[in-house]
Amino acid sequence: MTLQQKPGTSWDDVYRSARLIAPEAFETDRIANLLGGEWCFVGETRPHAVAVDATFIPGPPRVDRNTAVAAVEHASRQHVTWSQVSISERQQRVHNAVTLLREHRDTIAMLLMWEIGKPWRIACADVDRCVDGIDWYLGEIERQMQGRAPLHGPVSNIASWNYPLSVLVHAELAQLLAGNAVIAKTPSQGGFHALTLSHALMARAGLPVTLISGVGGDLSEALISSPQLGALAFVGGRSNGRKAASMLADLRRRHILEQEGLNTWGIWNFSQWPLLAGHLKKGFEYAKQRCTAYPRYVVQRKLLPDFLATYHDVIASLQFGNPFAVASGSDPLPNFDFGPLISRAKADDLRARYDEAIATGGIPLIHGELGAQHFVSGQDQSAYIAPACVLNPPTAWSLHHSEPFGPVDSIVIVDTESELLAAMNVSNGSLVASIATDDPDFATRLRPDIQSFKFGINAPRSRGDRAEVFGGKGASWRGAFVGGDLLIDAFTDGDRPLFGNFPNGSQYPPNT
């Protein structure tokens, strides 16, 4: 069947909609940086190839170090004023911003589809989780701020590209409710148009937000180590996280460094295969391009046949492809599990990593093909990758201890509880882990030795944004824990203890 681009969803159509909503932030061929409350068309813009079909769009307007320094100074002045605004006024302005984000959700979601390849349902969920999560904080912030005060300076936010709204904008809105001005750096890989529109709506609601684009190395001194900052919130890989931590080493500034970890499913004395199948299928959403994805399965040898039968059925049920491809112009956008990876370079890298695993002794369990059924005829498919899986990955494999951030899984076979623990703890700490077992006593006994922050029994775990605490263990996290009351505590000062991973020892809240 020949598929077509759904009418009205071209990049030009979506960009035109964004420009009509926020003409102050969008020109015909470029977006602006938001500095000191003003949209400024400064910085170098280069063509950027989107993963959906290699269409070229305007890239982020990269500013230089001096502009970043000036942006921090502007934000610091905004912070002085904002920190003195009453809680009720902050609530009203954040509420107004949330209302505007809801009103223009579809356009933001379309931008996310183009920029980072999210299918329609998943793109909408990114926006919805942001605004729905902030609704909870709007109702709780008066209680949460009792005995607390804003930080001494604005919060700097550096986040990865995969969840621009439900992670980055959500964090900023919570920080703003707590009385802090905020600065955000757009990810260079994608999401900068969606963030520009979102921040235009936030600024329109009267919130002190700064949004700049640029190369991390050029801006890091201003956005990480400037003494005017009150806190750093970082979400990304361990390599960049270590660099950020090294710049913070001599500073006693508040920080939250969320980094990657190899999240694992352990399968031990288990029989509830339909239950696990549902969890595994949902785990493939957005091609596992998220920090709480599970790419490693540690399976008891005697259960391998049943697990493989379940896993193969899940793989066969997955649908992926161009998120705008339809058979007829009147058809709704497809309900795919995932679209492309973030870039052709990432897809090429994962294909090479899979080949490396096989060349060094891994067993090629699954090596899927793209096919042509879910793509627009003749389109570029270089950023797409079909699910793949390596059985018994070699310990020398470059992804044996780290997450692939894509649909490339691996299965480790074990015979003893000790082997199970060692294989589940292979990455020196992770954000989440789960055990599938029919024996609850075994799961309870295992939990203290699993080096993950969250632990699921016959269910996956997720980041959580409302009343649930989130953090990490080992190299997957450094700094204050977040979520619920602890999210507000992380960005305020007061008498309550601050929980998190700190150099002088970890403190954990009672419910962890």
GICOR-V479076 format. One record per pair of residues at least 24 apart in sequence whose ideal C-beta (glycine too) atoms are under 8 Angstrom apart, sorted by the first residue. I is the first residue (numbers start at 1). J is the second residue. If there is no record, write none. Layout:
i = (I,I)
j = (J,J)
This chain:
i = (1,1,2,2,3,3,3,3,3,3,3,3,3,4,4,4,4,4,4,4,5,5,5,5,5,6,6,6,6,6,6,7,9,9,9,9,11,11,11,11,14,14,14,14,15,15,17,17,18,18,18,18,18,21,21,21,21,21,22,22,22,22,22,24,25,25,25,25,26,26,29,30,30,31,31,31,31,31,31,32,32,33,33,33,33,33,33,33,34,34,34,34,34,34,34,34,35,35,35,35,35,35,36,36,36,36,36,36,36,37,37,37,37,39,42,43,43,43,43,48,49,49,50,50,50,50,51,51,51,51,51,51,51,51,51,51,52,52,52,52,52,52,52,52,52,53,53,53,53,54,54,54,54,55,57,57,57,59,59,60,60,60,60,60,61,62,62,62,62,62,63,63,63,63,64,64,65,65,65,65,67,67,68,68,68,68,68,68,69,69,71,71,71,71,72,72,72,72,72,72,72,72,73,74,75,75,75,75,75,75,75,76,76,76,76,78,78,78,78,79,79,79,79,79,79,79,81,82,82,82,82,82,82,83,83,83,83,83,85,87,87,87,87,90,90,90,90,91,91,91,91,93,93,93,93,94,94,94,94,94,94,94,95,96,96,97,97,97,97,97,97,98,98,98,98,98,100,100,100,100,101,101,101,101,101,101,101,101,102,104,104,105,107,108,108,108,108,111,111,111,112,112,112,112,113,113,113,114,115,115,115,115,115,116,116,116,116,116,116,116,117,117,117,117,117,117,117,117,118,118,118,119,119,119,119,119,119,119,119,119,120,120,120,120,120,121,122,122,122,123,125,126,126,126,126,127,127,129,129,129,129,130,130,130,130,130,133,133,133,133,134,134,134,134,136,136,137,137,137,137,137,137,138,140,141,141,141,144,144,144,144,145,145,145,145,147,147,147,148,148,148,148,148,148,148,149,149,149,149,150,150,150,150,150,150,150,151,151,151,151,151,151,151,152,152,153,153,153,153,154,154,154,154,154,154,154,154,154,155,155,155,155,155,155,155,155,155,155,156,156,156,156,156,156,156,156,156,157,157,157,157,157,158,158,158,158,158,158,158,158,158,158,158,159,159,159,159,159,159,159,160,160,160,160,161,161,161,161,161,161,162,162,162,162,162,163,164,164,164,164,165,165,166,167,167,168,168,169,169,169,169,170,171,171,171,172,172,173,174,174,174,175,175,175,176,176,176,177,178,178,178,179,180,180,180,181,181,181,182,182,182,183,183,183,183,183,183,184,184,184,184,185,185,185,185,185,185,186,186,186,188,188,188,189,189,190,216,220,220,221,224,225,229,230,230,231,231,231,231,232,232,234,235,236,238,238,238,241,245,254,254,254,254,254,255,255,255,256,256,256,256,256,257,257,257,258,258,258,258,258,259,259,259,259,259,260,260,260,260,260,261,261,261,261,261,261,261,261,261,261,261,261,261,262,262,262,262,262,262,262,262,263,263,263,263,263,263,263,263,263,263,263,264,264,264,264,264,264,264,264,264,264,264,265,265,265,265,265,265,265,265,265,266,266,266,266,266,266,266,266,266,266,267,267,267,267,267,267,267,267,267,268,268,268,268,268,268,268,268,268,269,269,269,269,269,269,270,270,270,270,270,271,271,272,272,272,273,273,273,273,275,276,276,276,277,277,277,279,279,280,280,280,281,281,281,281,282,283,284,284,284,284,284,284,285,285,286,287,287,287,287,287,287,287,287,287,288,288,288,288,289,289,289,289,289,291,291,292,292,292,292,292,292,293,293,294,294,294,295,295,295,295,295,296,296,296,296,296,296,296,297,297,297,297,298,298,298,298,298,298,299,299,299,299,300,300,300,300,301,301,301,304,304,307,308,311,311,312,315,315,315,315,318,319,320,320,320,321,321,321,321,322,322,322,322,324,325,325,325,334,336,338,339,340,340,341,341,341,341,342,343,344,344,346,346,346,347,347,347,347,347,348,350,350,350,350,350,351,353,353,353,353,353,354,354,354,356,356,357,357,357,357,357,357,358,360,360,360,361,361,362,362,362,362,362,362,362,363,363,363,364,364,365,365,365,365,366,400,401,401,401,402,403,417,420,421,421,421,424,424,425,425,425,427,427,427,428,428,429,429,429,429,429,429,430,430,430,430,431,431,431,431,431,431,432,432,432,432,433,434,434,434,434,452,453,453,469,469,469,469,471,471,471,471,472,473,477,481,481)
j = (327,373,327,377,322,325,326,327,373,374,375,376,377,325,326,327,328,329,376,377,322,324,325,326,376,324,325,326,329,331,333,329,110,113,324,333,50,55,57,114,107,110,111,114,57,193,107,110,107,111,193,196,197,104,107,197,200,201,196,197,200,201,204,200,196,197,199,200,196,197,58,58,61,58,60,61,192,193,196,61,196,61,63,67,71,211,212,213,196,199,200,203,209,210,211,212,67,70,71,74,210,212,70,71,74,75,77,78,210,74,78,203,208,200,67,67,212,213,214,190,343,344,114,115,117,190,116,117,190,339,340,341,342,343,344,383,113,114,117,322,323,324,339,340,383,322,376,379,380,344,380,382,383,114,114,115,193,188,192,186,188,192,213,214,213,188,213,214,215,218,212,213,214,219,214,218,218,219,221,222,212,214,212,214,218,219,222,223,222,226,183,210,212,222,154,156,183,222,223,226,228,229,228,210,154,181,182,183,208,210,228,153,154,181,228,154,181,208,210,150,153,154,180,181,208,230,208,150,176,179,180,181,208,149,150,179,180,181,179,141,142,145,179,141,176,177,179,138,141,142,177,176,205,206,207,134,138,173,176,177,205,207,138,205,206,173,201,202,204,205,207,131,134,135,138,173,201,202,204,205,127,130,131,165,169,198,201,202,131,197,201,131,197,165,194,197,198,193,194,197,164,165,191,194,323,324,339,193,190,191,192,193,194,161,162,164,189,190,191,342,190,323,338,339,340,341,342,383,286,323,339,286,323,333,334,335,336,337,338,339,323,332,333,334,335,335,285,286,338,323,166,163,164,165,166,165,166,165,166,170,465,165,166,169,170,173,166,170,465,466,170,173,174,177,466,467,173,174,177,466,487,488,177,485,177,178,488,178,485,488,489,178,179,488,492,494,495,496,178,488,489,492,493,494,496,179,492,493,494,178,179,180,230,491,492,493,180,230,231,254,491,492,493,230,493,228,229,230,231,180,181,182,183,208,210,228,229,230,180,181,182,183,229,230,231,232,233,491,183,185,223,224,226,229,231,232,233,182,183,184,185,233,184,185,216,223,224,232,233,234,235,236,244,184,185,187,233,234,235,236,187,235,236,237,187,188,189,190,191,342,286,289,290,291,342,290,191,194,195,198,194,198,465,235,463,195,235,195,198,199,202,465,233,482,487,202,209,202,487,488,491,231,233,491,207,208,209,488,488,491,492,492,230,231,491,208,209,210,208,209,210,209,210,211,212,223,229,209,210,211,212,212,213,214,216,219,223,211,212,213,213,215,216,342,343,342,240,244,247,247,248,251,253,254,491,255,256,490,491,256,257,258,291,260,402,475,476,478,478,479,480,490,491,498,478,479,480,479,480,482,490,500,477,478,479,291,431,472,476,477,472,475,476,477,478,291,402,403,405,476,291,403,427,428,429,430,431,452,472,473,474,475,476,295,296,401,402,403,426,427,430,292,293,294,295,296,403,430,431,432,433,452,294,296,297,298,423,424,426,430,433,434,452,294,296,297,298,433,434,435,436,460,298,420,423,424,433,434,435,436,437,446,297,298,299,300,303,307,435,436,437,300,303,417,420,435,436,437,439,442,300,303,437,438,439,442,300,303,436,437,438,306,438,436,438,458,306,307,309,310,458,310,436,458,310,313,314,459,460,310,311,314,314,317,318,337,460,460,314,318,337,338,387,407,337,338,338,320,337,338,339,340,341,385,406,407,404,405,406,407,338,341,342,405,406,431,463,431,432,460,461,462,463,403,405,432,434,460,403,404,408,409,410,409,410,411,412,423,424,426,409,410,411,412,411,412,414,420,423,424,411,412,413,414,413,414,415,420,413,414,415,411,413,411,365,389,411,366,366,368,387,389,387,374,374,384,386,373,374,375,384,374,375,376,379,376,374,375,376,374,374,407,384,383,384,383,384,385,406,383,383,382,383,383,405,406,382,383,384,385,406,382,385,388,404,406,408,385,397,398,399,404,408,388,390,408,397,398,390,393,394,397,399,410,390,394,396,397,392,394,390,391,392,393,394,397,410,390,391,392,390,391,389,390,391,411,409,426,426,427,428,427,427,446,446,446,449,450,450,451,449,450,451,474,475,476,474,475,472,473,474,475,476,477,472,473,474,476,463,470,471,472,476,477,456,460,461,462,461,458,459,460,461,476,477,512,499,509,511,512,499,500,501,512,501,501,501,509,512)
